[in-house]
């Protein structure tokens, strides 16, 4: 859901939380106020982890490294810039973008600046470091850059024309063995050669339609998720689709509006849709397995996958746990009382790292396991914990589908 703005009453108020039978626990390990957060702005500042450190940035230019064991601040650097996208970290290098289109690299060891490069537009996605010492960057004007990670020099730029009206956000590049995948405003997914930016293929996930510019928004803001040779991608006002990353062939598509994000493994696909319903689906054809309606309009994050569980954050600083098998709400904990959670929780083993918009970063361990449905005491309505799972009903399945045959 796009947050309501304006003086009128919100036509889609957040669903009120109700009691659930908690069969999985979120146990606090540590919590610290590491930065000043997003200052209420819609940004793409996310936690990044390597080794025994987790890195976060804020909207006022503070960059902080925190120890994963205990939450101790190892170093912090105040730059005075307006960070808006990232960071990403690989080895001794960390990269992050700003609202003024600056891409900066810092030492992950001590926070010293290595270089900065001026790009053409705001960075509202995560710049991606590659194994070939490059940084792939997608800016708000739908330009994609290849940057030398050692010097900050621009190697190439590919610009795609953006529609008149778009969502505030950009999908992050995904580096695959077949190319760099980028979701664009207007509903296209493209694959680029990382060496020189040559387009390898482009395919339309959702074709803009409607009489108004608002109705024609079909942006791909959710980061594509790649499993093997298949990319799963969702668009706003449009479709969820599976795409062959070598050819760009759409293997299947289903009508579902999503911009917060999705997650997948070899056997399951999970989506936060634009009404903040969480879906479980079959990755082979997109068929819906269950839908959890109990968190509608709570401005959920993209799903994060734990063993047998799905985790999402919400506008009131809560983290919710859902059973992967049937979408039941099985756990809940509040990380921040003053800040929403808009960044996808970060999973490492059996631990969850959560970065809230007020600058709080917290580590939580997971206890227990989802109980079988027979373990619930008495009937539980969908809004109170259980998810709709009857695949014979239209309400439980994804609303529409088109399955395409793979071309050789």
Helices and strands as residue ranges (DSSP letters): E 24-33, E 44-45, E 48-50, E 53-57, E 62-67, E 73-78, E 83-90, E 93-98, E 102-107, E 113-118, E 128-129, E 134-138, E 143-148, E 154-159, E 174-176, E 179-183, E 188-192, E 199-204, E 225-227, E 230-234, E 239-244, E 250-255, E 261-264, E 269-272, E 278-281, E 288-292, E 304-306, E 309-313, E 318-323, E 329-334, E 346-348, E 351-355, E 360-368, G 373-375, G 382-384, E 401-403
